[in-house]
């Protein structure tokens, strides 16, 4: 598949106007978060999977997202079936333990909603150039300071990760091994404090460099502003309509 210069894969969603894409996918994610029952949540996950196919998201990347989000939902999926009950009788009982169908449904609904929201976020990130995404967020009314925070957080995340690896290598070269002792926890706290201090110092240097280059605080995109076409607005409205129907279906349960 053809690649853009910044690694964004060409697909039908790549041609979607960025502001409409941001409004449509983020609005759909909010709609998914408002669902409660597992049936509409399953349908929302199906819609997200269909969009993933249209956006040609790589299956290896797709499975990685689902695995990570499934791990985040694992505590709910393991605990709720044994703790939440309704008027229905348990599916299985053994002493004080009881597997309740209501708890299973709630745990499944939470997992499906996490999967759907994660896929929508992955689609927004992997089918949009980063510069276009930041410009669209600013044009949609997001404060410039918040847009700059998002941009700089992505820009310097790898720098912090490199500093952490360097600090960990320094500790290991001095014989440090993480154990469940007070000394290990104190050493880890000192290391985290040193990383925070280094991050603050680097942030001050970056701020000084930006001010020296005439930074005034606003986010000014370098690309020309693309116009919204009727089909872009129609796709966004269709996605919102689907989520509205799912929400109305959810209210019946």
Secondary structure, DSSP 8 states (H G I E B T S, - for coil): --B-TTS-B-STTTTS-HHHHHHHHHHHHHHHHT--SHHHHHHHHHHHHHHHHHTT--HHHHHHHHHHHHHHHHHHHHHHHHH---SS--SEEETTEEE-HHHHHHHHHHHHHHHHHHHHHHHHHHTS-HHHHHHHHHHTT--HHHHHHHHHHHHHHHHHHHHHHHHHHHHHHTT----SSHHHHHHHHHHHHHHHHHHHHHHHHHHHHHHHTT--S----SS------HHHHHHHHHHHHHHHHHHHHHTT-
